[in-house]
Amino acid sequence: MLAASHALAGAAIAAVAPSPVAGYLLALASHPLLDFFPHWDFNTRFTKRSKLTLITLSLADAAAGLIPGYFL
């Protein structure tokens, strides 16, 4: 699953958690649960994209989740 999806879900869970420790643990537990749903990724194993392009896409995806998640 894309990093943005995981980061936003984790941030939303942590924002409503009763304590920081519970928020962290619940957000961490959400990662494998979210992976049960069918999703797509950047197809890093079988692609004709360059490594630089894959790294750039991955970092942009991570930023797309972490930046809004920070504000949540």
C-alpha positions as CSV (number, residue, x, y, z in Angstrom):
1,M,0.0,0.0,0.0
2,L,1.2,3.5,-0.6
3,A,3.0,5.2,2.3
4,A,0.6,8.1,2.1
5,S,-2.4,5.8,3.0
6,H,-0.6,4.3,5.9
7,A,0.7,7.6,7.2
8,L,-2.8,9.3,7.0
9,A,-4.5,6.4,8.6
10,G,-2.0,6.2,11.4
11,A,-2.2,10.0,12.0
12,A,-6.0,9.9,12.1
13,I,-5.9,7.0,14.6
14,A,-3.3,8.7,16.8
15,A,-5.3,12.0,16.7
16,V,-8.3,10.4,18.4
17,A,-6.5,8.0,20.7
18,P,-6.8,8.5,24.5
19,S,-3.1,8.7,25.1
20,P,0.1,9.0,23.0
21,V,1.2,5.5,23.8
22,A,-2.2,4.1,22.8
23,G,-2.1,6.2,19.6
24,Y,1.3,4.9,18.7
25,L,0.4,1.3,19.3
26,L,-2.9,1.5,17.5
27,A,-1.4,3.3,14.5
28,L,1.4,0.7,14.4
29,A,-1.2,-2.1,14.5
30,S,-3.1,-0.5,11.6
31,H,-0.3,-1.1,9.1
32,P,-0.8,-4.9,8.7
33,L,-4.6,-4.5,8.9
34,L,-4.6,-2.0,6.0
35,D,-2.5,-4.5,4.0
36,F,-5.4,-6.9,4.0
37,F,-7.2,-4.6,1.5
38,P,-6.3,-4.9,-2.2
39,H,-4.1,-2.0,-3.3
40,W,-1.4,-1.0,-5.7
41,D,2.1,0.1,-5.3
42,F,4.9,1.5,-7.5
43,N,5.6,-2.0,-8.9
44,T,9.2,-1.8,-7.8
45,R,10.1,-5.4,-8.8
46,F,9.0,-5.5,-12.4
47,T,9.2,-2.1,-14.0
48,K,11.1,-0.3,-16.7
49,R,11.4,2.9,-14.6
50,S,14.8,4.0,-13.5
51,K,15.8,3.6,-9.8
52,L,15.9,7.4,-9.5
53,T,12.3,7.6,-10.7
54,L,11.2,5.0,-8.3
55,I,13.0,6.6,-5.4
56,T,11.5,10.0,-6.3
57,L,8.0,8.6,-6.5
58,S,8.4,6.8,-3.2
59,L,9.7,9.9,-1.4
60,A,6.9,12.0,-2.9
61,D,4.3,9.4,-1.8
62,A,5.8,9.4,1.7
63,A,5.7,13.2,1.9
64,A,2.1,13.2,0.7
65,G,1.2,11.2,3.8
66,L,3.6,12.5,6.4
67,I,3.0,16.2,5.8
68,P,-0.8,16.2,6.2
69,G,-0.4,13.6,9.0
70,Y,1.9,15.9,10.9
71,F,-0.9,18.5,11.0
72,L,-3.5,16.0,12.1
